Amino acid sequence: MKKIFGIIGDPIEHSLSPVMHNAAFEKIGLDAVYLAFRVPVAKVGDAINGAKSLGIAGLNVTIPLKEEALSFVDVEEVAKKIGAINTIDFRSGTQVGYNTDGLGSLRVLEETVGKLKGKKVLILGAGGAAKAISFYLDAEGAEVTLANRTKERATQLVSNLRNANSISLGAELKDCIADSDILINTTSVGMYPNVDAALVTADLMLPELVVFDIVYNPMETKLLREAKKAGVKRIIDGVMMLVYQGTASFRIWTNREPPIKVMEKAVRAALSREW
Ligand code: ATR
């Protein structure tokens, strides 16, 4: 029987996970389909239990459900430490929650920068994505600084890390960027439809800084345009993080090796059509 996978979130209509996973299923000849389901926060438990009853094989969980969903699954150890999940596996009658966001971002960064130990990383934001990314960077021995609009949220997150500190998005930002090796935007600033917004402008960036925006719609955000303007040589868009978190979920669900290039191509093609 055809296997059913899906993603739950709200809003969900712009998600590229269906395009990406369906391309992968087709490529490896798996009789499966991946669908998007709009689920409000108040219904997340019903949705997860219902999916299990219907025999759905696996789910991705996205904004704003990643933290709320924890209460309705058995949480794998790392996801428990992060405090958010983006993947549920329903095989063998269980419902186990994982977090593959952080691994995805770590892989993207290592491909560009190499080892992250000792690197000074400034993360903009302190939400679910920042939690996952900062957890892995901290574990790798990077020096993480979190800058968030609501500073208390960053301070709270830092208290769970080994070697991290927090600042506000105000005047402290300038010196901190000058002192950083890597800048990562994990906020929704710059995401469609607010494509002309960025938290950091060209005048604050030096060419040696690595600039990574996890936002993938549009592929070239205002932050990345500003980085180009500043002569930044290593710029990373959000597509590969989407792909790598997706490939990690795919491995959990299928025990098969995902066709990474096919998944990347499907995402980039959809993005160039839509944005
Ligand atoms: P996600 O799970 O994708 O990380 P989230 O938990 O809602 O989503 O977090 C969104 C992040 O974007 C937060 O760090 C948020 O800042 P606050 O904690 O102050 O809300 C940040 N963010 C969203 N809109 C922003 C804006 N206009 N300016 C600055 N930061 C913003």
Residues whose N, C-alpha, C, O or C-beta is under 5 A from the ligand:
A	BS01	ATR	I63 G125 A126 G127 G128 A129 A130 N148 R149 T150 R153 T186 T187 S188 V189
